[in-house]
Amino acid sequence: MPEVTIDFTKEIGVIKPMHAVNNGPIKAGSDQTRGNFDAYSAANIPYARNHDASHCSTYGGPHAVDIGAVFPNFDSVPENPDSYDFVLTDEYLKTTLDAGTKIFYRLGSSIEHWCKKYGTLPPKDFQKWAVICEHVIKHYNEGWADGFHWDIDYWEIWNEPDLDPDDSDNKRTWGGTAAEFYTFYAVAARHLKSRFPHLKIGGPALAGKTGKWLDGFLASLTENGGRVPLDFFSWHIYTTDPKRIIEMANVIREKLNRAGYETTESILNEWNYVEGWTDQFIHSIEMIISMRGAAFTQASMCLGQNSTIDMMMYYDARPCAFNGLFDFYTYRPLKGYYPFFIFSKLSKMGTQVQADSDLGELYTVAARGKDGKCAAVICYYPQDGNAENQAVAVRTSGSKGGFDTFLLDDGHDFEKTGITELNGNEAVFHLKPNSILFLTQ
């Protein structure tokens, strides 16, 4: 019988923000009333990246977030507040902050799948673009142009510049070449870091090209003896195997270290369950909103907590095909909402303790609070589609009293199943494939 062993006396670090997301909540309107603000708030999501917000009309659509939206005429004067249109972005960010979630601001443009490109074309003046971004930051952090003092700390330069090759006739995220992007990033990062040395300036939201493109980017940061700021390195992966996430994380960490960026944060800020982008895509969407998608999410968070990744940001909490948290039509929580709710409970306790499994398909993380309360999550996510139910022995030490047990599977929506005495003893749980068990005091 597979075993999970948890030692609540053995502290091994902090619970990291593995339950961040892309995009914020939706407040119910006065008509067509529906929203997810309360449920979103209850999940205590630490950060929301605002990439692709312009694809959602509720957030402000094409008038929000993107640099082309807040600074609609590139020929305008960046120092003039009248050159900017912050109204809908202000409202959208405030809604997110009201939910208790911090902003991770993506400077640039949303992806453009259509045949004519607008915001994804390289700026005609890289330095001016950086100055525009400077004033966006001033608006939200320094009160400029009737702005705010929101202390937004993460500012990301662009998104997925490596998605399409240089010779593509359909460049969806960066309309220039790799070399042009390397120059663009250096200009923007140097300017913004010189103006805001206390903020975290980084990028480039790598789509996945960890070979030649990434090597070229990192080499460009240190050419001629210089050192371009890179406080965090952001990257993306879509897969059905959580272990693939860790493999990519290790490659990126090794390359960052070799380039001299040992302290640069590694932030996975787009990830989800995807079997493939063509014939398998529809089935992937069906899985994202299913219990299997939820188990994949929980398993990935567990592995991320025990990896070189500093933060994970699920794509996407925006109403779209990738949203496994909330129903597209009603905004009610789906199965995939609960892994975020669960991880927020671990995060609130703060300290990770030792938890191990002797079965690779069982993923676990445990935590302890300053008050001595303890909790653990155990996820059974097999790769084999024909996997059977699994009896799992759970042994704990160092806790006081019994645990409330909650179950998430096809037949249970994070329902309390009772109180289990696990104080130094063994309990056996029978888990279905793609199920999540949460133990808490």
C-alpha positions as CSV (number, residue, x, y, z in Angstrom):
1,M,0.0,0.0,0.0
2,P,1.4,3.4,-0.9
3,E,2.3,5.7,2.0
4,V,2.4,9.4,2.8
5,T,4.4,10.3,5.8
6,I,4.2,13.8,7.4
7,D,6.4,15.2,10.1
8,F,5.0,18.4,11.4
9,T,8.0,19.1,13.6
10,K,10.4,19.2,10.6
11,E,10.3,22.7,9.1
12,I,11.8,23.0,5.6
13,G,10.9,26.5,4.4
14,V,8.1,28.8,3.6
15,I,5.0,28.1,1.6
16,K,5.5,29.8,-1.7
17,P,2.9,31.6,-3.9
18,M,2.0,28.6,-6.1
19,H,-1.7,29.7,-6.2
20,A,-1.3,33.0,-8.1
21,V,-3.3,33.5,-11.3
22,N,-3.7,35.5,-14.5
23,N,-6.4,38.1,-14.1
24,G,-8.9,39.2,-11.4
25,P,-12.4,38.8,-10.2
26,I,-15.7,40.0,-11.6
27,K,-18.1,42.1,-9.5
28,A,-21.8,41.5,-10.2
29,G,-23.4,44.4,-12.1
30,S,-26.7,46.1,-11.5
31,D,-28.2,44.2,-14.4
32,Q,-27.2,40.8,-15.9
33,T,-26.2,40.2,-12.3
34,R,-23.5,37.6,-12.0
35,G,-20.0,37.6,-10.5
36,N,-17.3,35.7,-8.7
37,F,-15.9,38.4,-6.4
38,D,-16.8,36.7,-3.1
39,A,-15.4,33.3,-4.2
40,Y,-12.3,34.8,-5.7
41,S,-11.7,36.8,-2.5
42,A,-12.2,33.7,-0.4
43,A,-9.4,31.9,-2.3
44,N,-6.9,34.5,-1.0
45,I,-5.1,34.6,-4.4
46,P,-1.7,36.3,-3.8
47,Y,-1.1,37.8,-7.2
48,A,-3.0,38.4,-10.5
49,R,-1.0,39.0,-13.7
50,N,-3.1,41.2,-16.0
51,H,-2.0,39.7,-19.3
52,D,-4.8,39.3,-21.9
53,A,-7.2,41.3,-19.7
54,S,-8.1,43.3,-22.9
55,H,-9.9,40.1,-24.2
56,C,-12.5,40.5,-21.5
57,S,-15.2,43.1,-21.8
58,T,-15.9,43.1,-18.1
59,Y,-12.4,44.2,-17.4
60,G,-12.6,47.0,-19.9
61,G,-11.8,45.1,-23.1
62,P,-9.5,46.8,-25.6
63,H,-9.4,50.0,-23.4
64,A,-7.6,48.4,-20.5
65,V,-4.1,47.4,-19.4
66,D,-2.2,47.2,-22.7
67,I,0.2,50.1,-23.4
68,G,-1.7,50.8,-26.6
69,A,-4.8,51.2,-24.5
70,V,-3.5,53.4,-21.8
71,F,-1.4,55.4,-24.2
72,P,-3.5,55.3,-27.4
73,N,-1.5,57.7,-29.6
74,F,2.2,56.8,-29.6
75,D,3.0,60.2,-31.1
76,S,1.7,62.0,-28.0
77,V,3.9,63.5,-25.3
78,P,4.6,60.9,-22.5
79,E,5.1,63.6,-19.9
80,N,1.6,65.0,-20.5
81,P,-1.2,63.3,-18.4
82,D,-3.7,64.0,-21.1
83,S,-1.9,61.5,-23.4
84,Y,-3.1,58.7,-21.2
85,D,-6.5,56.9,-20.7
86,F,-6.3,55.1,-17.4
87,V,-10.0,55.0,-16.5
88,L,-10.9,51.4,-17.2
89,T,-7.6,50.0,-16.1
90,D,-7.9,51.9,-12.8
91,E,-11.3,50.3,-12.2
92,Y,-10.1,46.8,-13.2
93,L,-7.0,46.9,-11.0
94,K,-9.0,48.3,-8.0
95,T,-11.4,45.4,-8.3
96,T,-8.5,43.0,-8.1
97,L,-7.0,44.8,-5.1
98,D,-10.3,45.0,-3.4
99,A,-10.3,41.1,-3.5
100,G,-7.1,41.1,-1.5
101,T,-4.9,40.2,-4.5
102,K,-1.8,42.0,-5.5
103,I,-1.2,43.1,-9.1
104,F,1.5,41.7,-11.4
105,Y,1.5,44.2,-14.2
106,R,2.4,43.0,-17.8
107,L,3.7,46.0,-19.8
108,G,3.0,45.4,-23.5
109,S,0.2,43.9,-25.4
110,S,-2.3,41.0,-25.3
111,I,-1.8,38.2,-27.8
112,E,-3.2,39.0,-31.2
113,H,-4.5,35.9,-33.2
114,W,-6.1,38.1,-35.9
115,C,-4.6,38.6,-39.3
116,K,-3.6,42.3,-38.8
117,K,-1.5,43.1,-35.8
118,Y,-1.7,46.3,-33.7
119,G,-0.2,46.3,-30.2
120,T,2.3,43.4,-30.8
121,L,4.3,45.3,-33.4
122,P,7.7,46.5,-32.0
123,P,7.4,50.1,-30.8
124,K,8.9,52.5,-33.3
125,D,10.9,54.2,-30.5
126,F,12.1,51.8,-27.8
127,Q,13.3,54.6,-25.4
128,K,10.0,56.4,-25.7
129,W,8.1,53.2,-25.0
130,A,10.1,52.8,-21.8
131,V,9.3,56.4,-20.8
132,I,5.6,55.7,-21.4
133,C,5.9,52.7,-19.1
134,E,7.7,54.9,-16.5
135,H,4.6,57.1,-16.4
136,V,2.3,54.1,-16.1
137,I,4.3,53.0,-13.0
138,K,4.2,56.6,-11.7
139,H,0.4,56.7,-12.1
140,Y,-0.1,53.5,-10.0
141,N,2.7,53.8,-7.5
142,E,3.4,57.5,-7.1
143,G,0.0,59.2,-7.6
144,W,1.0,60.8,-10.9
145,A,-1.9,62.0,-13.2
146,D,-4.6,61.7,-10.4
147,G,-3.2,58.2,-9.7
148,F,-2.6,55.9,-6.7
149,H,0.0,54.6,-4.3
150,W,-0.6,50.9,-4.7
151,D,3.0,49.7,-4.4
152,I,2.7,47.3,-7.4
153,D,6.1,45.6,-7.2
154,Y,6.2,43.3,-10.3
155,W,6.5,44.9,-13.7
156,E,6.9,42.5,-16.7
157,I,8.3,43.6,-20.0
158,W,6.3,42.1,-22.9
159,N,4.9,38.6,-23.4
160,E,6.1,35.5,-25.3
161,P,8.4,37.2,-27.8
162,D,9.7,33.8,-28.7
163,L,6.3,32.3,-29.6
164,D,6.7,32.6,-33.4
165,P,10.0,32.3,-35.4
166,D,11.6,35.3,-37.1
167,D,10.4,34.2,-40.5
168,S,6.8,33.7,-39.5
169,D,4.1,35.6,-41.4
170,N,1.8,35.5,-38.4
171,K,3.7,36.8,-35.4
172,R,1.1,36.9,-32.6
173,T,3.1,38.4,-29.8
174,W,6.2,40.1,-31.1
175,G,6.3,41.4,-34.6
176,G,10.1,41.8,-34.8
177,T,13.1,39.5,-34.7
178,A,14.7,37.9,-31.7
179,A,17.6,40.3,-32.0
180,E,15.3,43.3,-32.0
181,F,13.6,42.0,-28.9
182,Y,16.9,41.6,-27.1
183,T,17.7,45.3,-27.8
184,F,14.2,46.4,-26.8
185,Y,14.3,44.5,-23.5
186,A,17.6,46.0,-22.6
187,V,16.5,49.6,-23.3
188,A,13.3,49.2,-21.4
189,A,14.7,47.3,-18.4
190,R,17.6,49.7,-17.9
191,H,15.4,52.7,-18.0
192,L,12.8,51.4,-15.7
193,K,15.3,50.0,-13.2
194,S,17.2,53.3,-13.1
195,R,14.0,55.1,-12.4
196,F,12.5,52.6,-9.9
197,P,15.5,50.7,-8.4
198,H,13.2,49.3,-5.6
199,L,10.8,47.6,-8.0
200,K,11.1,44.2,-9.6
201,I,11.6,44.6,-13.4
202,G,11.8,41.5,-15.5
203,G,10.4,39.4,-18.3
204,P,10.1,38.2,-21.0
205,A,7.3,35.7,-20.4
206,L,9.1,33.1,-22.4
207,A,6.7,30.9,-24.5
208,G,8.9,27.9,-24.1
209,K,11.9,28.1,-26.4
210,T,14.6,27.2,-23.8
211,G,17.3,26.5,-26.5
212,K,18.7,29.0,-29.0
213,W,16.3,31.8,-28.2
214,L,16.8,31.7,-24.5
215,D,20.5,31.3,-24.8
216,G,20.6,34.4,-27.1
217,F,18.5,36.4,-24.7
218,L,20.7,35.6,-21.7
219,A,23.9,36.3,-23.7
220,S,22.5,39.7,-24.8
221,L,22.0,40.7,-21.2
222,T,25.7,40.5,-20.4
223,E,27.4,41.3,-23.7
224,N,30.2,43.8,-23.7
225,G,30.6,43.4,-20.0
226,G,27.3,44.9,-19.1
227,R,24.5,43.6,-17.0
228,V,20.9,44.3,-18.0
229,P,18.4,44.2,-15.0
230,L,16.5,40.9,-14.7
231,D,14.9,40.8,-11.3
232,F,12.6,37.9,-12.4
233,F,12.5,35.6,-15.3
234,S,9.0,34.7,-16.4
235,W,8.2,31.7,-18.5
236,H,5.3,29.5,-19.7
237,I,4.5,25.8,-20.2
238,Y,1.3,23.9,-21.1
239,T,1.3,20.2,-20.5
240,T,-0.6,17.3,-18.8
241,D,2.4,16.1,-16.8
242,P,3.4,18.1,-13.7
243,K,6.9,16.6,-13.9
244,R,7.5,18.3,-17.2
245,I,7.0,21.6,-15.4
246,I,9.8,20.8,-13.1
247,E,12.1,19.6,-15.9
248,M,11.7,23.0,-17.6
249,A,12.1,24.8,-14.3
250,N,15.4,23.1,-13.8
251,V,16.7,24.0,-17.2
252,I,15.8,27.6,-16.8
253,R,17.3,27.8,-13.3
254,E,20.6,26.3,-14.5
255,K,20.8,28.7,-17.4
256,L,20.0,31.7,-15.3
257,N,22.7,30.7,-12.8
258,R,25.3,30.1,-15.5
259,A,24.5,33.6,-16.9
260,G,25.2,35.1,-13.5
261,Y,21.6,35.7,-12.5
262,E,21.6,33.4,-9.5
263,T,19.2,35.6,-7.5
264,T,16.8,36.2,-10.3
265,E,13.3,34.9,-9.4
266,S,12.0,32.1,-11.6
267,I,8.3,32.8,-12.2
268,L,6.0,30.4,-14.1
269,N,3.2,32.8,-15.0
270,E,1.3,30.8,-17.6
271,W,0.5,27.1,-17.2
272,N,-2.5,24.8,-17.6
273,Y,-3.6,21.4,-18.7
274,V,-3.1,21.1,-22.5
275,E,-2.7,17.8,-24.4
276,G,-2.2,19.6,-27.7
277,W,-3.0,22.7,-29.7
278,T,-4.8,21.2,-32.7
279,D,-6.9,18.0,-32.7
280,Q,-6.5,17.6,-28.9
281,F,-7.4,21.1,-28.0
282,I,-11.1,20.6,-27.5
283,H,-10.6,17.6,-25.3
284,S,-8.0,19.7,-23.3
285,I,-10.6,22.3,-22.6
286,E,-13.0,19.7,-21.4
287,M,-10.4,18.4,-19.0
288,I,-9.5,21.9,-17.7
289,I,-13.0,22.3,-16.3
290,S,-13.2,18.7,-15.0
291,M,-11.9,16.9,-11.9
292,R,-8.9,15.8,-13.9
293,G,-8.0,19.4,-14.6
294,A,-8.4,20.2,-10.9
295,A,-6.1,17.3,-9.9
296,F,-3.5,18.4,-12.4
297,T,-3.6,21.9,-11.0
298,Q,-3.2,20.6,-7.4
299,A,-0.4,18.2,-8.3
300,S,1.5,20.9,-10.2
301,M,1.2,23.3,-7.2
302,C,2.6,20.6,-5.0
303,L,5.6,19.9,-7.2
304,G,6.2,23.6,-7.7
305,Q,6.4,24.1,-4.0
306,N,9.2,21.6,-3.9
307,S,11.1,23.0,-6.9
308,T,13.2,26.0,-8.0
309,I,10.1,27.9,-9.0
310,D,9.5,31.0,-6.9
311,M,5.9,31.7,-8.0
312,M,3.3,30.0,-10.2
313,M,0.5,31.9,-11.9
314,Y,-2.3,29.8,-13.5
315,Y,-3.6,30.8,-16.9
316,D,-6.4,31.9,-16.6
317,A,-9.0,33.3,-14.1
318,R,-10.4,35.4,-16.9
319,P,-13.7,34.1,-18.4
320,C,-12.3,32.0,-21.2
321,A,-11.7,28.4,-22.3
322,F,-8.6,28.1,-20.0
323,N,-10.5,29.0,-16.8
324,G,-10.8,25.9,-14.6
325,L,-11.8,27.9,-11.5
326,F,-15.2,29.5,-12.5
327,D,-18.0,28.4,-14.9
328,F,-17.9,30.5,-18.0
329,Y,-21.6,31.3,-17.9
330,T,-22.5,31.6,-14.2
331,Y,-19.1,32.3,-12.7
332,R,-19.8,29.7,-10.0
333,P,-16.8,27.8,-8.7
334,L,-15.8,24.6,-10.5
335,K,-13.7,21.7,-9.3
336,G,-10.6,23.6,-10.3
337,Y,-11.4,26.4,-7.8
338,Y,-10.6,24.3,-4.7
339,P,-6.9,23.7,-5.3
340,F,-6.4,27.5,-5.0
341,F,-8.6,27.6,-1.9
342,I,-6.6,24.7,-0.4
343,F,-3.2,26.2,-1.1
344,S,-4.3,29.5,0.4
345,K,-4.9,27.6,3.6
346,L,-1.4,26.2,3.5
347,S,0.0,29.6,2.6
348,K,-1.7,31.2,5.6
349,M,0.0,28.8,7.9
350,G,3.2,29.9,6.4
351,T,5.8,27.2,7.1
352,Q,6.3,24.1,5.0
353,V,7.0,20.9,6.9
354,Q,8.3,17.5,5.7
355,A,5.8,15.5,3.7
356,D,6.8,12.6,1.4
357,S,5.1,9.9,-0.7
358,D,6.5,6.7,-2.0
359,L,4.3,6.7,-5.0
360,G,5.0,9.1,-7.9
361,E,1.4,9.7,-8.6
362,L,0.7,11.0,-5.1
363,Y,1.6,14.6,-4.6
364,T,1.7,16.2,-1.2
365,V,2.5,19.4,0.7
366,A,2.1,20.0,4.4
367,A,2.3,23.1,6.6
368,R,2.3,24.3,10.1
369,G,1.2,27.7,11.6
370,K,2.8,29.7,14.4
371,D,-0.2,28.6,16.5
372,G,0.7,25.0,16.1
373,K,-2.2,24.2,13.8
374,C,-1.3,21.8,10.9
375,A,-2.6,21.0,7.5
376,A,-1.7,18.8,4.5
377,V,-3.0,18.2,0.9
378,I,-2.7,14.8,-0.8
379,C,-3.5,14.6,-4.5
380,Y,-3.8,11.4,-6.5
381,Y,-3.2,12.3,-10.1
382,P,-2.2,9.3,-12.3
383,Q,-1.1,9.6,-15.9
384,D,-2.7,6.3,-16.8
385,G,-6.2,6.9,-17.9
386,N,-7.2,3.4,-16.8
387,A,-5.8,3.8,-13.2
388,E,-7.9,2.3,-10.4
389,N,-8.9,3.5,-7.0
390,Q,-5.9,3.6,-4.6
391,A,-5.8,2.9,-0.9
392,V,-3.3,5.3,0.7
393,A,-1.8,5.0,4.2
394,V,-1.1,8.4,5.9
395,R,1.2,8.6,8.9
396,T,1.8,11.8,10.8
397,S,3.9,12.9,13.7
398,G,4.2,16.1,15.6
399,S,0.5,17.3,15.5
400,K,-1.9,17.7,18.3
401,G,-5.4,16.2,18.0
402,G,-7.4,15.0,15.1
403,F,-7.8,16.4,11.6
404,D,-10.9,17.6,9.8
405,T,-10.8,15.8,6.4
406,F,-12.2,17.2,3.2
407,L,-12.5,15.4,-0.1
408,L,-12.6,16.7,-3.7
409,D,-13.4,14.2,-6.4
410,D,-16.1,13.5,-9.0
411,G,-18.6,12.9,-6.3
412,H,-17.6,15.4,-3.7
413,D,-17.1,19.2,-3.9
414,F,-14.6,19.7,-1.2
415,E,-16.9,18.2,1.4
416,K,-16.1,17.5,5.0
417,T,-16.0,13.7,5.5
418,G,-15.4,13.7,9.3
419,I,-12.7,13.9,11.9
420,T,-9.7,11.6,11.6
421,E,-7.3,10.9,14.5
422,L,-3.9,11.1,12.9
423,N,-1.8,12.1,15.9
424,G,1.1,9.8,15.4
425,N,-1.1,7.1,14.0
426,E,-2.0,5.7,10.7
427,A,-5.2,6.2,8.7
428,V,-6.1,4.6,5.4
429,F,-7.9,6.6,2.8
430,H,-9.4,5.2,-0.4
431,L,-8.9,7.7,-3.2
432,K,-10.3,7.7,-6.7
433,P,-8.0,8.7,-9.6
434,N,-8.0,12.5,-9.9
435,S,-8.9,13.2,-6.3
436,I,-7.7,15.6,-3.6
437,L,-7.7,15.0,0.1
438,F,-7.2,17.9,2.5
439,L,-6.4,17.4,6.2
440,T,-6.6,20.4,8.5
441,Q,-6.9,21.3,12.2
